[in-house]
Amino acid sequence: MGQELPVTSYALLGLLTFGDALTGYELKQRADATLRFYWVSPR
């Protein structure tokens, strides 16, 4: 079978399924609003 994806990959793919064309900043804002403390990124 293929290589497993990290859990964060599934979260990111889930955010991308809404069909909006998002910039990296917009994607981070959506993740902050919907995933709360799950998503961590350097500032």
CHARMM internal coordinates of N, CA and C (Angstrom, degrees):
IC EDIT
DIST 1 N 1 CA 1.4376
DIST 1 CA 1 C 1.5285
ANGL 1 N 1 CA 1 C 110.06
DIST 1 C 2 N 1.3176
ANGL 1 CA 1 C 2 N 118.36
DIHE 1 N 1 CA 1 C 2 N 169.49
DIST 2 N 2 CA 1.4559
ANGL 1 C 2 N 2 CA 123.15
DIHE 1 CA 1 C 2 N 2 CA -177.78
DIST 2 CA 2 C 1.5124
ANGL 2 N 2 CA 2 C 112.76
DIHE 1 C 2 N 2 CA 2 C -77.53
DIST 2 C 3 N 1.3019
ANGL 2 CA 2 C 3 N 114.64
DIHE 2 N 2 CA 2 C 3 N 176.39
DIST 3 N 3 CA 1.4548
ANGL 2 C 3 N 3 CA 121.60
DIHE 2 CA 2 C 3 N 3 CA -179.56
DIST 3 CA 3 C 1.5318
ANGL 3 N 3 CA 3 C 109.75
DIHE 2 C 3 N 3 CA 3 C -76.32
DIST 3 C 4 N 1.3195
ANGL 3 CA 3 C 4 N 116.38
DIHE 3 N 3 CA 3 C 4 N 138.37
DIST 4 N 4 CA 1.4600
ANGL 3 C 4 N 4 CA 121.76
DIHE 3 CA 3 C 4 N 4 CA 179.05
DIST 4 CA 4 C 1.5311
ANGL 4 N 4 CA 4 C 110.68
DIHE 3 C 4 N 4 CA 4 C -73.62
DIST 4 C 5 N 1.3154
ANGL 4 CA 4 C 5 N 116.02
DIHE 4 N 4 CA 4 C 5 N 143.66
DIST 5 N 5 CA 1.4565
ANGL 4 C 5 N 5 CA 121.27
DIHE 4 CA 4 C 5 N 5 CA 176.44
DIST 5 CA 5 C 1.5213
ANGL 5 N 5 CA 5 C 109.72
DIHE 4 C 5 N 5 CA 5 C -87.67
DIST 5 C 6 N 1.3367
ANGL 5 CA 5 C 6 N 117.54
DIHE 5 N 5 CA 5 C 6 N 148.57
DIST 6 N 6 CA 1.4665
ANGL 5 C 6 N 6 CA 119.73
DIHE 5 CA 5 C 6 N 6 CA 173.46
DIST 6 CA 6 C 1.5281
ANGL 6 N 6 CA 6 C 109.99
DIHE 5 C 6 N 6 CA 6 C -65.94
DIST 6 C 7 N 1.3051
ANGL 6 CA 6 C 7 N 116.63
DIHE 6 N 6 CA 6 C 7 N 156.73
DIST 7 N 7 CA 1.4599
ANGL 6 C 7 N 7 CA 121.98
DIHE 6 CA 6 C 7 N 7 CA -178.56
DIST 7 CA 7 C 1.5304
ANGL 7 N 7 CA 7 C 110.69
DIHE 6 C 7 N 7 CA 7 C -58.46
DIST 7 C 8 N 1.3322
ANGL 7 CA 7 C 8 N 117.32
DIHE 7 N 7 CA 7 C 8 N -37.60
DIST 8 N 8 CA 1.4604
ANGL 7 C 8 N 8 CA 119.74
DIHE 7 CA 7 C 8 N 8 CA -179.68
DIST 8 CA 8 C 1.5264
ANGL 8 N 8 CA 8 C 111.96
DIHE 7 C 8 N 8 CA 8 C -63.20
DIST 8 C 9 N 1.3254
ANGL 8 CA 8 C 9 N 116.64
DIHE 8 N 8 CA 8 C 9 N -28.07
DIST 9 N 9 CA 1.4696
ANGL 8 C 9 N 9 CA 119.73
DIHE 8 CA 8 C 9 N 9 CA 176.91
DIST 9 CA 9 C 1.5161
ANGL 9 N 9 CA 9 C 110.92
DIHE 8 C 9 N 9 CA 9 C -65.09
DIST 9 C 10 N 1.3184
ANGL 9 CA 9 C 10 N 116.63
DIHE 9 N 9 CA 9 C 10 N -40.59
DIST 10 N 10 CA 1.4627
ANGL 9 C 10 N 10 CA 120.23
DIHE 9 CA 9 C 10 N 10 CA 178.20
DIST 10 CA 10 C 1.5311
ANGL 10 N 10 CA 10 C 111.00
DIHE 9 C 10 N 10 CA 10 C -65.89
DIST 10 C 11 N 1.3261
ANGL 10 CA 10 C 11 N 116.37
DIHE 10 N 10 CA 10 C 11 N -38.09
DIST 11 N 11 CA 1.4665
ANGL 10 C 11 N 11 CA 119.78
DIHE 10 CA 10 C 11 N 11 CA 177.55
DIST 11 CA 11 C 1.5240
ANGL 11 N 11 CA 11 C 110.28
DIHE 10 C 11 N 11 CA 11 C -63.91
DIST 11 C 12 N 1.3196
ANGL 11 CA 11 C 12 N 117.23
DIHE 11 N 11 CA 11 C 12 N -43.57
DIST 12 N 12 CA 1.4616
ANGL 11 C 12 N 12 CA 121.72
DIHE 11 CA 11 C 12 N 12 CA 179.27
DIST 12 CA 12 C 1.5280
ANGL 12 N 12 CA 12 C 110.79
DIHE 11 C 12 N 12 CA 12 C -64.91
DIST 12 C 13 N 1.3162
ANGL 12 CA 12 C 13 N 117.45
DIHE 12 N 12 CA 12 C 13 N -44.00
DIST 13 N 13 CA 1.4678
ANGL 12 C 13 N 13 CA 120.51
DIHE 12 CA 12 C 13 N 13 CA 178.18
DIST 13 CA 13 C 1.5232
ANGL 13 N 13 CA 13 C 110.70
DIHE 12 C 13 N 13 CA 13 C -62.78
DIST 13 C 14 N 1.3178
ANGL 13 CA 13 C 14 N 116.58
DIHE 13 N 13 CA 13 C 14 N -37.13
DIST 14 N 14 CA 1.4620
ANGL 13 C 14 N 14 CA 120.30
DIHE 13 CA 13 C 14 N 14 CA 176.89
DIST 14 CA 14 C 1.5139
ANGL 14 N 14 CA 14 C 112.09
DIHE 13 C 14 N 14 CA 14 C -61.63
DIST 14 C 15 N 1.3315
ANGL 14 CA 14 C 15 N 116.55
DIHE 14 N 14 CA 14 C 15 N -41.08
DIST 15 N 15 CA 1.4651
ANGL 14 C 15 N 15 CA 120.07
DIHE 14 CA 14 C 15 N 15 CA 178.37
DIST 15 CA 15 C 1.5236
ANGL 15 N 15 CA 15 C 111.41
DIHE 14 C 15 N 15 CA 15 C -67.04
DIST 15 C 16 N 1.3104
ANGL 15 CA 15 C 16 N 117.35
DIHE 15 N 15 CA 15 C 16 N -32.68
DIST 16 N 16 CA 1.4619
ANGL 15 C 16 N 16 CA 121.42
DIHE 15 CA 15 C 16 N 16 CA -178.46
DIST 16 CA 16 C 1.5316
ANGL 16 N 16 CA 16 C 113.01
DIHE 15 C 16 N 16 CA 16 C -77.35
DIST 16 C 17 N 1.3263
ANGL 16 CA 16 C 17 N 117.77
DIHE 16 N 16 CA 16 C 17 N -14.22
DIST 17 N 17 CA 1.4722
ANGL 16 C 17 N 17 CA 119.98
DIHE 16 CA 16 C 17 N 17 CA -177.97
DIST 17 CA 17 C 1.5203
ANGL 17 N 17 CA 17 C 113.33
DIHE 16 C 17 N 17 CA 17 C -73.93
DIST 17 C 18 N 1.3266
ANGL 17 CA 17 C 18 N 117.94
DIHE 17 N 17 CA 17 C 18 N -8.78
DIST 18 N 18 CA 1.4580
ANGL 17 C 18 N 18 CA 119.63
DIHE 17 CA 17 C 18 N 18 CA 179.38
DIST 18 CA 18 C 1.5192
ANGL 18 N 18 CA 18 C 112.60
DIHE 17 C 18 N 18 CA 18 C -71.67
DIST 18 C 19 N 1.3336
ANGL 18 CA 18 C 19 N 118.10
DIHE 18 N 18 CA 18 C 19 N -11.88
DIST 19 N 19 CA 1.4521
ANGL 18 C 19 N 19 CA 121.89
DIHE 18 CA 18 C 19 N 19 CA 173.42
DIST 19 CA 19 C 1.5171
ANGL 19 N 19 CA 19 C 115.56
DIHE 18 C 19 N 19 CA 19 C 86.37
DIST 19 C 20 N 1.3193
ANGL 19 CA 19 C 20 N 117.18
DIHE 19 N 19 CA 19 C 20 N -1.78
DIST 20 N 20 CA 1.4630
ANGL 19 C 20 N 20 CA 119.59
DIHE 19 CA 19 C 20 N 20 CA 178.52
DIST 20 CA 20 C 1.5259
ANGL 20 N 20 CA 20 C 109.96
DIHE 19 C 20 N 20 CA 20 C -80.01
DIST 20 C 21 N 1.3088
ANGL 20 CA 20 C 21 N 116.20
DIHE 20 N 20 CA 20 C 21 N 145.09
DIST 21 N 21 CA 1.4680
ANGL 20 C 21 N 21 CA 120.88
DIHE 20 CA 20 C 21 N 21 CA 172.86
DIST 21 CA 21 C 1.5273
ANGL 21 N 21 CA 21 C 106.58
DIHE 20 C 21 N 21 CA 21 C -85.02
DIST 21 C 22 N 1.3288
ANGL 21 CA 21 C 22 N 116.53
DIHE 21 N 21 CA 21 C 22 N 107.58
DIST 22 N 22 CA 1.4539
ANGL 21 C 22 N 22 CA 121.24
DIHE 21 CA 21 C 22 N 22 CA -174.43
DIST 22 CA 22 C 1.5179
ANGL 22 N 22 CA 22 C 111.44
DIHE 21 C 22 N 22 CA 22 C -112.67
DIST 22 C 23 N 1.3255
ANGL 22 CA 22 C 23 N 115.21
DIHE 22 N 22 CA 22 C 23 N 144.26
DIST 23 N 23 CA 1.4643
ANGL 22 C 23 N 23 CA 119.58
DIHE 22 CA 22 C 23 N 23 CA 169.93
DIST 23 CA 23 C 1.5300
ANGL 23 N 23 CA 23 C 107.47
DIHE 22 C 23 N 23 CA 23 C -79.69
DIST 23 C 24 N 1.3173
ANGL 23 CA 23 C 24 N 116.61
DIHE 23 N 23 CA 23 C 24 N 170.66
DIST 24 N 24 CA 1.4568
ANGL 23 C 24 N 24 CA 120.11
DIHE 23 CA 23 C 24 N 24 CA 177.10
DIST 24 CA 24 C 1.5149
ANGL 24 N 24 CA 24 C 111.97
DIHE 23 C 24 N 24 CA 24 C -59.40
DIST 24 C 25 N 1.3294
ANGL 24 CA 24 C 25 N 116.14
DIHE 24 N 24 CA 24 C 25 N -40.30
DIST 25 N 25 CA 1.4657
ANGL 24 C 25 N 25 CA 120.95
DIHE 24 CA 24 C 25 N 25 CA 178.79
DIST 25 CA 25 C 1.5275
ANGL 25 N 25 CA 25 C 110.91
DIHE 24 C 25 N 25 CA 25 C -63.68
DIST 25 C 26 N 1.3283
ANGL 25 CA 25 C 26 N 117.09
DIHE 25 N 25 CA 25 C 26 N -44.97
DIST 26 N 26 CA 1.4634
ANGL 25 C 26 N 26 CA 120.88
DIHE 25 CA 25 C 26 N 26 CA -179.91
DIST 26 CA 26 C 1.5252
ANGL 26 N 26 CA 26 C 111.21
DIHE 25 C 26 N 26 CA 26 C -64.87
DIST 26 C 27 N 1.3116
ANGL 26 CA 26 C 27 N 116.22
DIHE 26 N 26 CA 26 C 27 N -37.55
DIST 27 N 27 CA 1.4574
ANGL 26 C 27 N 27 CA 120.81
DIHE 26 CA 26 C 27 N 27 CA 177.72
DIST 27 CA 27 C 1.5279
ANGL 27 N 27 CA 27 C 110.23
DIHE 26 C 27 N 27 CA 27 C -63.79
DIST 27 C 28 N 1.3316
ANGL 27 CA 27 C 28 N 116.66
DIHE 27 N 27 CA 27 C 28 N -42.05
DIST 28 N 28 CA 1.4682
ANGL 27 C 28 N 28 CA 121.03
DIHE 27 CA 27 C 28 N 28 CA 177.47
DIST 28 CA 28 C 1.5225
ANGL 28 N 28 CA 28 C 110.44
DIHE 27 C 28 N 28 CA 28 C -63.66
DIST 28 C 29 N 1.3315
ANGL 28 CA 28 C 29 N 117.96
DIHE 28 N 28 CA 28 C 29 N -40.99
DIST 29 N 29 CA 1.4600
ANGL 28 C 29 N 29 CA 121.31
DIHE 28 CA 28 C 29 N 29 CA 178.48
DIST 29 CA 29 C 1.5260
ANGL 29 N 29 CA 29 C 110.96
DIHE 28 C 29 N 29 CA 29 C -63.29
DIST 29 C 30 N 1.3188
ANGL 29 CA 29 C 30 N 117.20
DIHE 29 N 29 CA 29 C 30 N -42.34
DIST 30 N 30 CA 1.4719
ANGL 29 C 30 N 30 CA 120.90
DIHE 29 CA 29 C 30 N 30 CA 178.60
DIST 30 CA 30 C 1.5278
ANGL 30 N 30 CA 30 C 110.29
DIHE 29 C 30 N 30 CA 30 C -65.76
DIST 30 C 31 N 1.3167
ANGL 30 CA 30 C 31 N 116.77
DIHE 30 N 30 CA 30 C 31 N -40.47
DIST 31 N 31 CA 1.4657
ANGL 30 C 31 N 31 CA 120.26
DIHE 30 CA 30 C 31 N 31 CA 178.36
DIST 31 CA 31 C 1.5230
ANGL 31 N 31 CA 31 C 110.01
DIHE 30 C 31 N 31 CA 31 C -63.39
DIST 31 C 32 N 1.3223
ANGL 31 CA 31 C 32 N 117.85
DIHE 31 N 31 CA 31 C 32 N -42.28
DIST 32 N 32 CA 1.4611
ANGL 31 C 32 N 32 CA 120.99
DIHE 31 CA 31 C 32 N 32 CA 178.24
DIST 32 CA 32 C 1.5222
ANGL 32 N 32 CA 32 C 111.08
DIHE 31 C 32 N 32 CA 32 C -61.15
DIST 32 C 33 N 1.3219
ANGL 32 CA 32 C 33 N 117.04
DIHE 32 N 32 CA 32 C 33 N -38.64
DIST 33 N 33 CA 1.4604
ANGL 32 C 33 N 33 CA 121.08
DIHE 32 CA 32 C 33 N 33 CA -176.99
DIST 33 CA 33 C 1.5265
ANGL 33 N 33 CA 33 C 112.61
DIHE 32 C 33 N 33 CA 33 C -76.89
DIST 33 C 34 N 1.3202
ANGL 33 CA 33 C 34 N 117.72
DIHE 33 N 33 CA 33 C 34 N -31.45
DIST 34 N 34 CA 1.4599
ANGL 33 C 34 N 34 CA 119.77
DIHE 33 CA 33 C 34 N 34 CA -174.04
DIST 34 CA 34 C 1.5220
ANGL 34 N 34 CA 34 C 114.03
DIHE 33 C 34 N 34 CA 34 C -105.44
DIST 34 C 35 N 1.3132
ANGL 34 CA 34 C 35 N 117.48
DIHE 34 N 34 CA 34 C 35 N -34.06
DIST 35 N 35 CA 1.4649
ANGL 34 C 35 N 35 CA 120.38
DIHE 34 CA 34 C 35 N 35 CA -176.91
DIST 35 CA 35 C 1.5203
ANGL 35 N 35 CA 35 C 112.51
DIHE 34 C 35 N 35 CA 35 C -97.85
DIST 35 C 36 N 1.2878
ANGL 35 CA 35 C 36 N 117.39
DIHE 35 N 35 CA 35 C 36 N -10.45
DIST 36 N 36 CA 1.4616
ANGL 35 C 36 N 36 CA 125.23
DIHE 35 CA 35 C 36 N 36 CA 179.79
DIST 36 CA 36 C 1.5171
ANGL 36 N 36 CA 36 C 112.02
DIHE 35 C 36 N 36 CA 36 C 54.63
DIST 36 C 37 N 1.3219
ANGL 36 CA 36 C 37 N 117.61
DIHE 36 N 36 CA 36 C 37 N -118.55
DIST 37 N 37 CA 1.4516
ANGL 36 C 37 N 37 CA 122.14
DIHE 36 CA 36 C 37 N 37 CA -171.70
DIST 37 CA 37 C 1.5167
ANGL 37 N 37 CA 37 C 113.10
DIHE 36 C 37 N 37 CA 37 C -84.11
DIST 37 C 38 N 1.3144
ANGL 37 CA 37 C 38 N 117.50
DIHE 37 N 37 CA 37 C 38 N 4.41
DIST 38 N 38 CA 1.4642
ANGL 37 C 38 N 38 CA 120.81
DIHE 37 CA 37 C 38 N 38 CA -178.84
DIST 38 CA 38 C 1.5202
ANGL 38 N 38 CA 38 C 111.44
DIHE 37 C 38 N 38 CA 38 C -75.38
DIST 38 C 39 N 1.3165
ANGL 38 CA 38 C 39 N 116.73
DIHE 38 N 38 CA 38 C 39 N -39.11
DIST 39 N 39 CA 1.4583
ANGL 38 C 39 N 39 CA 122.34
DIHE 38 CA 38 C 39 N 39 CA -173.29
DIST 39 CA 39 C 1.5285
ANGL 39 N 39 CA 39 C 110.24
DIHE 38 C 39 N 39 CA 39 C -89.73
DIST 39 C 40 N 1.3207
ANGL 39 CA 39 C 40 N 117.91
DIHE 39 N 39 CA 39 C 40 N 121.69
DIST 40 N 40 CA 1.4655
ANGL 39 C 40 N 40 CA 121.35
DIHE 39 CA 39 C 40 N 40 CA 179.75
DIST 40 CA 40 C 1.5182
ANGL 40 N 40 CA 40 C 107.85
DIHE 39 C 40 N 40 CA 40 C -121.62
DIST 40 C 41 N 1.3230
ANGL 40 CA 40 C 41 N 116.46
DIHE 40 N 40 CA 40 C 41 N 131.48
DIST 41 N 41 CA 1.4482
ANGL 40 C 41 N 41 CA 120.50
DIHE 40 CA 40 C 41 N 41 CA 176.04
DIST 41 CA 41 C 1.5252
ANGL 41 N 41 CA 41 C 108.89
DIHE 40 C 41 N 41 CA 41 C -144.18
DIST 41 C 42 N 1.3155
ANGL 41 CA 41 C 42 N 117.01
DIHE 41 N 41 CA 41 C 42 N 152.74
DIST 42 N 42 CA 1.4602
ANGL 41 C 42 N 42 CA 118.99
DIHE 41 CA 41 C 42 N 42 CA 178.29
DIST 42 CA 42 C 1.5257
ANGL 42 N 42 CA 42 C 110.82
DIHE 41 C 42 N 42 CA 42 C -68.47
DIST 42 C 43 N 1.2935
ANGL 42 CA 42 C 43 N 116.81
DIHE 42 N 42 CA 42 C 43 N 148.56
DIST 43 N 43 CA 1.4678
ANGL 42 C 43 N 43 CA 120.72
DIHE 42 CA 42 C 43 N 43 CA -178.91
DIST 43 CA 43 C 1.4798
ANGL 43 N 43 CA 43 C 111.17
DIHE 42 C 43 N 43 CA 43 C -106.06
END
COOR INIT
IC SEED 1 N 1 CA 1 C
IC BUILD
